[in-house]
Amino acid sequence: MTPSRVATLPFRVRGGNEPGSLDATFHPAGGASVSGPDLRLTAGAVGTWEFRVTVEAPVAAGGGFFFERYGFLLSHSIQNTRPRGRDYVTLRARTDARVRLELNELNQANSPPIARILVEDGTLIPGDQLCLVVGDTSQGGPGSEVYDVTCQGRIVLSVDRSGSLAYRQLRAGEIRIHVESDPQPTLLRLLGPSMTRPGEPFALHLTVYDRNHNVCTQYTGAVELRDETTLLTGLPSRVEFGPENAGLAIIESVKAQAPGLIRVKAHDHAHGLSTLSNPILIQSDPEWLILWGDLHSHSWGDVSMGLMDDPTPILHPAGRHAQARGQARLDFAAPGPMAPPDQTHRPAVWEAHQAAYRANDEPGTYIPFLAGEAHPSIGGDRNVVFRDWEERHAPAWADMDELVQTYGDRDDVLLEAHVGGGPADWEAYPTMHEPAVEVASGHGSAEWLLQRALRHGHRPAVIASGDTHLPLLAAPMAAHLFRGRFGSHLNIRDCAIGCGPVAAVRAIRCERQAIWEAVQNRRTYATTGARIILDVRANGHPAGSEIEFDGKPRLTITAHACAPIERIDLIRDDRALAAWRPETLDARLEFEDADPRPEAAYYVRLRQTDGEYAWSTPIWVSCSVCGSGADADLPAWNQHEPVDLAAFRPNDAEPYENRLLDYLATNEDPSCFHDITPVRIVNEVPGRAALFHAFLGNAREPISIRWYFDFPMPRLRLDWGWRDFGARDGG
């Protein structure tokens, strides 16, 4: 057997009924093995896969077997060159023929093949057996990890008997994989409305998550609730979870008796879990409501990545809206296919999204939108969001000229610049207007995209979105596998934040037109998931405004957070104008720009101690009477304070240093990482991690590394700079 690598194969198998069978077993590192055509596995479990092929009809030289996966990942990149590395693959063969294993890099062309077994010489005959082993530990490797989100996947085996590349599926060549949540609860989340009126009934959503931030559907237990303000009525002191709750309890008809600010405490003593609800602001006559939503998430319909091919309960658009309305407690959402469905051959995809739209359109409670992602060849991807019912999914998606011509001038369509596979590139394709820019997604934070937009003269609404593929829509930030987009230095993607980011809009009511007008008028801000109340004004004008006046800009910042506020930065254009460290849940700050520029954009970046971020939409200010606006002495928006790495030692992250170094040595090119230094243990929303500082590449860029050690196979996340600014520009 000669292992090698080839580029992604230029074909896909559509069907067949060939003699032969595929059997699968997963051997977990601890516990009993699981075998059969339907495997039920725990999210994030570590072990070894065996896929056994029984030959029932001859396969001649040049032919072979072809493995594909749908609806989940075995790994971002299985490999057969590093025996001590993760996801190491070998082939065991009981045959007189000579066979070769070809692995298909899963990150090439976003295609779903796993491997091909090619007959180089001789013939496979009935009774011969082949076994593909993924996560082989025989040479010291750690194994392979079950995909860490609850999903339903398939492994499909096909055969080419003659070498003609005419692959046909085996009669018994499909394995179904059901990934279930980890039964151990690790996180509580309690969500209510950000704003409500006295006497107005509302619901609290209490959800229990596992360490991967799937809803822990197996959870049973009791959670105590406490409102120390005593403003609430209808709040039970205790919520009992049984199997029927499946990890989610919705507490209806809670009311506030008087104006004020409320945070409800929740505590599960048996499991040692506690949380604080988002801040709930009660006002008799609010100027507007704060509504939460996700304008860029994905559901059934994409066939380019082998992830969203099947309308499973989680991926079906009806399931996405159920997630938005349930555990995520969103006011609006726009789940759509990641690539445009072929309306001639796959009309059911768009019809399913239309049906889910109709079934969930409930003004005053929840607003669905139709959407889909476009992938122009130049200029970067755009998520296309329709304000109203759209009869057909338009065909003009691959070319930016057609995309802009078709949708650019429509006031009922939003083209959202985002940070996924193809970040917006205004150098390659300048546009006149970008109505919305995504500063965070499951791929990580991307404030650099806002900075890029400002450099090009755009004045966008700032939003955040999950760009969700398989994870739950708007679940809390997680250390999800393979979501990171840090750049070309890594053999595998880092874990990024997985999911979480959402957009806040200030709308007069929860109705379609009101939400749309709020986005169009830039009454928005973004967070990585925490329902922070953030209000930024310049001389009384709210974020998103364009204002002119004679005096000096006076900025006011009001924040009600979900965890203590670690830092607030006021950014003017691309410079950090001021910074505060409140270390409190609530803050009200004022700042006068004593030396303003003639024209400038001001926005705020807020970081909580638990790793959550928020960004305001800028305020564009023109001053007729102003100072020099000199920036020479101001730090850049992403400048890091000087750090003496040697001064960090000793610290509580040092015991994890050797494990990180060993991981990099066996899975990456360790020569890319310089001066790796443990800093401390952090306990943030994605979980506990050992934080390291280092320099990356020949340019020695400062980076932060989080080593999430509480998982069966520790996970790695990289961020740009000492202050974790997210993915690298364009990374």
JOWO-V528827 format. One record per residue. N is the residue number from 0. PSI is psi in whole degrees, -180 to 180 (none if undefined). NEAR is the number of other C-alpha atoms within 12 Angstrom. Layout:
N_PSI_NEAR, N_PSI_NEAR
This chain:
0_128_22, 1_106_21, 2_144_27, 3_174_23, 4_144_26, 5_165_23, 6_165_21, 7_134_25, 8_143_27, 9_41_16, 10_165_18, 11_150_28, 12_133_27, 13_-18_16, 14_-177_19, 15_173_21, 16_49_19, 17_149_27, 18_142_26, 19_166_35, 20_156_34, 21_129_39, 22_148_32, 23_145_36, 24_138_30, 25_124_39, 26_101_30, 27_156_30, 28_-31_25, 29_137_15, 30_179_13, 31_148_12, 32_154_21, 33_126_26, 34_162_24, 35_176_24, 36_-15_25, 37_106_23, 38_130_28, 39_116_29, 40_156_37, 41_133_38, 42_129_41, 43_1_40, 44_147_37, 45_138_35, 46_-152_38, 47_133_36, 48_140_40, 49_123_34, 50_109_41, 51_129_36, 52_126_42, 53_120_33, 54_126_36, 55_-9_24, 56_150_25, 57_147_29, 58_115_38, 59_168_28, 60_137_26, 61_-21_28, 62_-169_32, 63_-166_43, 64_147_52, 65_121_44, 66_133_43, 67_158_41, 68_147_40, 69_138_39, 70_2_42, 71_176_41, 72_139_45, 73_-38_50, 74_162_40, 75_-33_38, 76_94_38, 77_155_38, 78_156_41, 79_29_33, 80_-16_26, 81_92_29, 82_-29_25, 83_-2_27, 84_168_34, 85_152_42, 86_37_42, 87_133_37, 88_135_43, 89_167_39, 90_126_36, 91_130_26, 92_131_29, 93_87_22, 94_158_26, 95_-12_19, 96_157_28, 97_124_29, 98_156_35, 99_140_31, 100_127_34, 101_123_35, 102_144_40, 103_115_35, 104_123_32, 105_-16_36, 106_13_31, 107_120_22, 108_15_18, 109_39_25, 110_159_33, 111_-4_42, 112_151_45, 113_-56_48, 114_161_44, 115_137_39, 116_114_46, 117_133_40, 118_113_35, 119_-35_25, 120_143_21, 121_-164_20, 122_134_27, 123_133_38, 124_161_25, 125_133_22, 126_-21_20, 127_151_26, 128_141_30, 129_145_40, 130_115_33, 131_122_42, 132_119_36, 133_123_43, 134_37_40, 135_124_39, 136_6_28, 137_-20_19, 138_24_18, 139_2_16, 140_160_32, 141_-8_32, 142_-157_40, 143_156_41, 144_132_43, 145_138_45, 146_141_39, 147_11_44, 148_150_48, 149_120_40, 150_172_40, 151_119_40, 152_172_40, 153_143_36, 154_127_40, 155_131_42, 156_132_47, 157_165_43, 158_142_48, 159_111_34, 160_-16_33, 161_-7_24, 162_12_23, 163_-3_16, 164_17_24, 165_82_24, 166_137_33, 167_141_31, 168_145_31, 169_150_34, 170_-40_23, 171_52_30, 172_29_39, 173_131_35, 174_130_35, 175_137_29, 176_123_35, 177_112_31, 178_122_34, 179_160_32, 180_153_37, 181_132_34, 182_-12_31, 183_117_29, 184_141_31, 185_-10_35, 186_134_40, 187_145_41, 188_132_48, 189_117_44, 190_135_44, 191_-176_45, 192_149_40, 193_-30_41, 194_141_43, 195_173_37, 196_154_29, 197_135_25, 198_-3_20, 199_120_23, 200_144_23, 201_170_30, 202_146_32, 203_136_40, 204_116_35, 205_118_44, 206_144_45, 207_131_47, 208_154_40, 209_-176_39, 210_-19_37, 211_-2_47, 212_34_46, 213_153_53, 214_129_44, 215_86_40, 216_-19_30, 217_-4_25, 218_133_34, 219_142_27, 220_-169_30, 221_139_29, 222_125_35, 223_140_28, 224_143_32, 225_130_28, 226_106_28, 227_-12_16, 228_-19_18, 229_23_21, 230_-17_26, 231_145_35, 232_154_24, 233_5_24, 234_116_30, 235_151_26, 236_-16_22, 237_137_22, 238_122_28, 239_129_25, 240_126_25, 241_180_18, 242_-31_16, 243_-20_14, 244_-27_26, 245_39_28, 246_2_39, 247_129_38, 248_128_37, 249_119_30, 250_109_29, 251_163_18, 252_37_19, 253_143_28, 254_152_31, 255_137_35, 256_-23_23, 257_163_22, 258_152_24, 259_-173_22, 260_126_33, 261_139_36, 262_125_38, 263_135_37, 264_141_31, 265_139_35, 266_125_30, 267_100_31, 268_-37_16, 269_-36_16, 270_1_20, 271_35_18, 272_141_25, 273_158_27, 274_165_30, 275_134_32, 276_167_36, 277_154_34, 278_135_34, 279_115_40, 280_120_36, 281_120_33, 282_141_23, 283_-38_19, 284_73_15, 285_145_19, 286_-39_16, 287_171_28, 288_153_33, 289_115_39, 290_147_43, 291_140_49, 292_176_46, 293_113_55, 294_5_55, 295_90_54, 296_163_52, 297_152_46, 298_-166_50, 299_141_44, 300_-22_40, 301_138_35, 302_15_28, 303_-18_27, 304_-5_32, 305_26_35, 306_-38_43, 307_37_41, 308_-33_34, 309_143_29, 310_64_31, 311_165_26, 312_-34_24, 313_-37_37, 314_-21_42, 315_141_40, 316_-32_45, 317_-38_35, 318_-38_32, 319_-44_45, 320_-35_48, 321_-40_31, 322_-43_38, 323_-42_38, 324_-23_35, 325_-98_35, 326_-28_41, 327_-20_47, 328_54_44, 329_158_43, 330_-20_46, 331_156_51, 332_157_50, 333_61_53, 334_137_51, 335_169_49, 336_147_48, 337_-21_40, 338_152_39, 339_131_36, 340_146_35, 341_107_22, 342_-18_18, 343_-44_14, 344_-17_11, 345_54_20, 346_-23_18, 347_-26_23, 348_-56_37, 349_-35_38, 350_-37_28, 351_-39_29, 352_-38_41, 353_-42_33, 354_-41_24, 355_-35_31, 356_-51_36, 357_-41_23, 358_-21_20, 359_3_30, 360_103_28, 361_81_20, 362_138_19, 363_-19_22, 364_-50_23, 365_136_31, 366_118_39, 367_152_47, 368_152_45, 369_141_47, 370_167_45, 371_154_44, 372_138_45, 373_145_44, 374_71_33, 375_153_31, 376_-26_23, 377_158_25, 378_-11_27, 379_158_34, 380_156_37, 381_140_46, 382_128_47, 383_115_44, 384_129_40, 385_133_36, 386_-42_32, 387_-176_27, 388_132_24, 389_121_23, 390_-43_17, 391_149_25, 392_110_33, 393_147_27, 394_-10_22, 395_82_27, 396_-28_32, 397_-20_23, 398_129_21, 399_-36_29, 400_-47_19, 401_-38_20, 402_-48_33, 403_-40_30, 404_-38_16, 405_-40_23, 406_-17_30, 407_-32_25, 408_2_18, 409_127_19, 410_-2_20, 411_15_27, 412_136_33, 413_126_40, 414_112_44, 415_122_45, 416_126_48, 417_-176_48, 418_16_45, 419_-127_43, 420_-39_35, 421_88_27, 422_151_41, 423_131_43, 424_95_32, 425_-10_29, 426_-44_15, 427_-36_16, 428_92_23, 429_138_22, 430_156_28, 431_-28_17, 432_133_26, 433_104_39, 434_-26_43, 435_138_46, 436_133_50, 437_119_52, 438_-4_50, 439_147_50, 440_-174_52, 441_-19_53, 442_-13_49, 443_-177_55, 444_148_54, 445_56_50, 446_-25_44, 447_-28_33, 448_-37_43, 449_-44_48, 450_-40_35, 451_-40_31, 452_-43_37, 453_-37_32, 454_-30_20, 455_7_23, 456_10_22, 457_153_27, 458_75_36, 459_161_44, 460_137_45, 461_126_51, 462_170_50, 463_151_52, 464_158_52, 465_-28_51, 466_43_49, 467_133_49, 468_-82_46, 469_-28_49, 470_167_47, 471_144_48, 472_125_54, 473_30_55, 474_165_54, 475_155_49, 476_139_47, 477_162_49, 478_59_47, 479_144_48, 480_142_43, 481_20_40, 482_-15_44, 483_152_42, 484_53_40, 485_-21_40, 486_-168_25, 487_3_20, 488_-18_27, 489_145_31, 490_-33_33, 491_158_37, 492_147_34, 493_179_41, 494_-13_38, 495_-147_46, 496_0_54, 497_-55_45, 498_-173_49, 499_-54_50, 500_140_51, 501_163_52, 502_141_52, 503_136_47, 504_145_49, 505_104_41, 506_154_31, 507_-23_24, 508_166_29, 509_76_33, 510_156_28, 511_-54_32, 512_-38_25, 513_-42_26, 514_-44_40, 515_-45_37, 516_-35_26, 517_-42_37, 518_-45_42, 519_-33_33, 520_8_30, 521_28_35, 522_68_42, 523_161_49, 524_175_53, 525_147_56, 526_164_51, 527_5_50, 528_-31_52, 529_139_50, 530_66_47, 531_139_49, 532_118_44, 533_122_46, 534_119_42, 535_131_42, 536_151_37, 537_114_39, 538_41_27, 539_-10_19, 540_134_25, 541_164_35, 542_142_42, 543_-12_38, 544_157_32, 545_117_28, 546_153_28, 547_137_22, 548_171_22, 549_-31_19, 550_-171_23, 551_139_28, 552_130_38, 553_115_28, 554_135_36, 555_136_28, 556_121_37, 557_126_28, 558_132_39, 559_110_37, 560_175_43, 561_-10_45, 562_163_34, 563_139_28, 564_117_35, 565_-40_29, 566_144_31, 567_127_38, 568_133_37, 569_120_43, 570_131_39, 571_114_39, 572_-112_40, 573_22_31, 574_145_28, 575_112_29, 576_-36_37, 577_159_28, 578_145_26, 579_154_24, 580_81_22, 581_-39_25, 582_30_22, 583_166_21, 584_-30_32, 585_144_32, 586_141_30, 587_121_24, 588_150_27, 589_144_24, 590_130_28, 591_127_21, 592_100_31, 593_-17_20, 594_66_25, 595_160_32, 596_161_29, 597_-38_27, 598_136_28, 599_155_36, 600_128_42, 601_132_49, 602_168_49, 603_139_47, 604_128_45, 605_137_49, 606_130_42, 607_164_37, 608_-17_26, 609_11_30, 610_-2_39, 611_145_41, 612_159_51, 613_147_47, 614_136_49, 615_155_49, 616_143_52, 617_161_47, 618_126_44, 619_119_37, 620_130_38, 621_127_26, 622_124_28, 623_-28_18, 624_110_20, 625_173_23, 626_-156_20, 627_-24_16, 628_31_25, 629_135_20, 630_-4_21, 631_-35_12, 632_2_11, 633_141_21, 634_153_23, 635_160_22, 636_-27_30, 637_23_31, 638_143_23, 639_142_20, 640_148_15, 641_139_12, 642_131_17, 643_100_15, 644_-35_23, 645_-25_15, 646_-12_13, 647_-26_20, 648_148_19, 649_160_15, 650_173_21, 651_-3_19, 652_-12_31, 653_-36_24, 654_-16_23, 655_1_29, 656_-48_31, 657_-34_18, 658_-41_22, 659_-45_34, 660_-40_29, 661_-40_20, 662_-47_28, 663_-37_32, 664_-33_22, 665_-16_27, 666_-20_33, 667_-176_26, 668_100_22, 669_-17_23, 670_-13_21, 671_-17_25, 672_130_30, 673_144_25, 674_46_25, 675_123_34, 676_122_37, 677_142_34, 678_-57_32, 679_172_28, 680_130_26, 681_144_25, 682_96_22, 683_180_28, 684_-44_37, 685_-18_43, 686_-178_35, 687_144_28, 688_150_38, 689_122_36, 690_132_39, 691_149_44, 692_149_38, 693_176_34, 694_144_28, 695_133_30, 696_-177_20, 697_-28_12, 698_-8_12, 699_53_18, 700_135_24, 701_134_36, 702_158_34, 703_138_38, 704_126_47, 705_128_46, 706_100_43, 707_100_39, 708_-5_29, 709_7_23, 710_155_29, 711_-38_25, 712_108_32, 713_151_33, 714_153_41, 715_132_43, 716_134_43, 717_140_48, 718_158_40, 719_116_38, 720_169_30, 721_-27_29, 722_32_33, 723_68_34, 724_6_36, 725_-154_44, 726_157_41, 727_156_33, 728_116_29, 729_4_30, 730_none_29
